Amino acid sequence: MSTARDAEGTAEGGTNEASSWDEVAPEAARRLLVAAVGAFAERGYHATTTRDIAGRAGMSPAALYIHYKTKEELLHRISRIGHDKALRILETAADGDGTAAERLADAVVTFVRWHAAHHTTARVVQYELDALGEEHRAEIVELRRRSDAAVRRIINDGVKSGEFDVPDVPGTTLAVLSLCIDVARWFNAEGRRTPDEVGALYADLVLRMVTAAP
């Protein structure tokens, strides 16, 4: 059975932030992208300069423009890769086997775990959308729409099967996604809960949210 957790493992290859970018080549482009993630997460997109990014990567500012024409192109690359991975997790869960409750739990566990294990990356991916140019922003908004549709499909399936009692499916979908995404804002790797534990907790909370009281 294919699960969202399988998709996450294939996409992520572990919980190290740098391992999120194995698909970026050559090595210099990957180093710059990892440096940009750290700078954007720490200072915000607008307060970060290309010199800041190049310095973090141990490169000259001129070297950055060999791989990325602008700072905004760097942000778009980060955002596109992150949103592609998020969409893969959610669509894999939506298309998986099992009941609606099992598929929703799988989606939440894996989506939350990714946001916790890669919280620095996820903060940039999820919270710097407005810094993108109009064309790039429209592209990312479409990926977010598809992510919303995947979760909404699972919830609708649960309503149809009688597993879920959800009067407002669009509103509940937004609440579920917002709950999961917010993990990136507060998660602390030195805290008392691991990404797996936060994922399990949130899956339980979401299932309580959509299931009718006995």
Buried (B, 14 or more C-beta within 10 A) or exposed (E): EEBBBBBBEEBBEEBEBBBBBEEBEEEBBBBBBBBBBBBBBBEEBEEBEBEBBBBBBEBEEEBBEEBBEEBBBBBBBBBBBBBBBBBBBBBBBBEBEEEBBBBBBBBBBBBBBBBBBBBBBBBBBBBBBEBBEEEBBEBBEEBBEBBBBBBBBBBBBBBEEEBBEBEEBEEBBBBBBEBBBBBBEEBEEEEEEBBBBBBBBBBEEBBEBBBEEE
